[in-house]
Amino acid sequence: MDVRADLRVARIPNGLDHQHALRIDGKPRYFHGYCDLSDPTSVETMRATIFERETQPVRAMSREERLEHTWSSTANAYRGYADRFPPVMQGQRMVMLWSGTNGTLLKLLDDLTDDEIAAKLPVHMRHLPDIAA
């Protein structure tokens, strides 16, 4: 595997965990992603996608982008993988939420409601429209 100076990688069970360092608008920016080891173009595809998305004005975000932002901005202590849960849930990403009535609870990332996602996004991203499919 060829690794460049602007890319940090680590093997994980399902593939490759990597961090890109890209210069956008003259400033270094860092992005985290996961790639499939069975696809040799996976890392470059991710890099090109990040660059394309980040050089466009922020006007909209898809639900998937909102979930990814929520995941990446949640501290490691408050996120993880469902390892000790029923088999159908194992390996899925979970985040810890605060519920005023139920206290702290774990919830699958994919099961978060739009309001729960918005609460974890920065204020300037909470009310962006969805990207039209």
N, C-alpha and C positions, 0 to 999 in steps of 0.2 A: 504494500500500500504506500503510495506516495503522499507524504504530508508536507504541506507548505508552512512557512513561518507564520502566516495569518490564520492558521487553523489548528485548534487543539482537539484531539480525539481520544476516546476511550471506548473499549469494547464493553458492551452490555449484553445480557442474554439474547435479546431479540435483534440486535443489530449494532449500530455505531452511534455513540453519543458524541456530538461535536459542538464546538463553539467557533463561530466565524468572527473575525475582526475585519470589518469593512470600513473604508473611509467614504463617508457620505457628506456632501456639502462641506468638505474640508475638515471634518471632525471624525475621530475614530468612534465607531459604534460596534457593539458586541451583541451577537445573536446566538441563541442556543437552539439546537435541533437534533432530531433523531433520523438516521438513515438506515435503509435496508442494505445489509451487506451483500445480498444476492444481486443487487443492481449496481454495476460499476459506475454509473453516471449519477447516482443518488446525491453525492456530496455537491457536485457542480450544479445539478439541477436546483438543489436547495439554495445554494449561493446566488444563482441567477434570479430565483424567485424572490428571495429576500431583497436583493438590490432593486429589482423592478418595483416591488411593493413599497419599499421605503423611500424611493425617490419620487413617488407620486404624492400629491397633497392628500392629507387625511380628511376624507369626506364621508367615508362609510366603512363599516367593518362587518364581515360575515359573522354568523354565530360561532363558527369554528375559530375565527381570529379572536373573538372575544374570549372564548374558552382558553385558547392558547395564551393570551395575555394574562388571564386570571391565573392559570397554572404557573407561568414563569415568574409572575410577580408575587406569588405566595411563598413565604419563607418555608424552607425545608421542614421546620418543626411543625408546620401546619398543613402539610401535604404529604402524600405518600401513595402507595399502591395497596390495593385490597388483597392482602396475602392470606389473612386469617378469616376469610369470609366464605360464603357458599361458593362452590366451584364456578358457577356462572359469572360471579363478580371478580374472581381472582385475576390479578394482573391489571385491573382497570385503575385509573387514577382517581384519587379521592382528595378532598380538601376538607378542612375543619371550618365550620361556620358557627357563629354565635346566634342563637335564637333567644329572644327576650323571654319567651315563655318556657322553652325547653333547655335553656343553657347551651353548652357546647355540644355540637353533633358532627359526625362525619357523614359526608354525602359524596356520591359518585360525581365526578366533574361533569360528565355528560348529562346528569339528571338535574343540574342546577337550573332554576327558573331564570327568566330574563331579569327579574328584580334582584335575585341573588347575584347574578353576574354583574349587573350594573353597580351594585353596592361595592364590589371589589375592584372596579375599574377606576382610574383617575377621573376626576370631575369632568375634564374636557373631553373624555371619551364616552361618558355615560349615555348621552342622547344622540349618538351618531346613528344615522339610518342604516338598515341592513343593505348589503350589496345585492343588487338585483341579479338573480341567477339567469 
